[in-house]
């Protein structure tokens, strides 16, 4: 099981990057849901595709795996993981 998840969102209309990380061994309220999502993901199989202008791009790092996914190709699990790690779900 992963210990740390990192997510970086870049691009978009403004081009501002946002980064976050979540320690999956910590007491954070987001940890149980994030652990379930991580267990269901295979970053090697994450969708890839063309990045359009003004579109966000998400980079996920889980253990030694990294995947970069354009916003329009995020799976529901990747989208939710990004929300949790970037703490945008509130």
C-alpha positions in Angstrom: 0.0 0.0 0.0 1.2 3.5 -0.8 2.3 5.8 1.9 2.2 9.1 0.0 0.1 10.4 -2.8 1.0 13.6 -4.7 -1.1 15.5 -7.2 -0.2 18.5 -9.3 -2.7 20.4 -11.4 -1.3 22.7 -14.0 -2.4 24.6 -17.1 -5.9 26.0 -17.3 -6.8 29.4 -18.4 -4.7 31.2 -15.9 -1.8 28.6 -16.0 -1.4 28.5 -12.3 -0.1 25.2 -10.8 -1.6 23.7 -7.6 0.1 20.9 -5.8 -0.8 18.8 -2.9 0.2 15.6 -1.0 -1.5 13.3 1.4 0.2 11.0 3.8 -1.9 7.8 3.8 -0.5 6.8 7.2 -1.7 9.9 8.9 -4.9 10.8 10.8 -6.3 13.1 8.1 -10.1 12.7 7.5 -9.4 12.2 3.8 -7.1 9.1 4.3 -9.7 6.3 4.3 -11.3 7.3 1.1 -7.9 8.1 -0.6 -6.6 4.6 0.5 -9.6 3.0 -1.2 -9.1 5.0 -4.4 -5.4 4.2 -4.5 -6.1 0.5 -4.0 -8.4 0.6 -7.1 -6.0 2.5 -9.4 -3.3 1.3 -11.8 -1.5 4.4 -12.9 0.2 2.5 -15.7 -3.2 2.1 -17.3 -4.2 5.8 -16.8 -5.6 7.4 -19.9 -3.4 9.6 -21.9 -4.2 12.0 -24.8 -3.8 15.4 -26.3 -3.9 18.4 -24.1 -6.0 21.2 -25.4 -5.3 24.9 -24.8 -6.6 26.2 -21.4 -7.2 22.6 -20.2 -5.9 21.4 -16.8 -3.4 18.6 -16.7 -3.1 16.4 -13.6 0.1 14.6 -12.6 -0.4 11.8 -10.0 2.5 10.2 -8.1 1.8 7.1 -6.0 4.9 5.3 -4.8 7.1 4.8 -7.8 4.4 5.3 -10.4 3.6 8.6 -12.2 0.8 9.4 -14.6 -0.1 12.6 -16.4 -3.7 12.8 -17.4 -5.5 15.6 -19.3 -8.6 16.9 -17.4 -11.1 15.6 -20.0 -9.7 12.0 -19.6 -9.8 11.8 -15.8 -11.6 8.7 -14.6 -14.1 9.2 -11.7 -11.5 7.7 -9.3 -8.7 9.9 -10.5 -10.9 13.0 -10.4 -12.0 12.2 -6.8 -8.4 11.5 -5.7 -7.3 14.8 -7.1 -10.1 16.6 -5.2 -9.1 14.9 -2.0 -5.4 15.5 -2.3 -5.8 19.0 -3.5 -8.5 19.4 -0.8 -11.1 20.9 -3.2 -14.0 18.8 -2.1 -15.2 21.2 0.6 
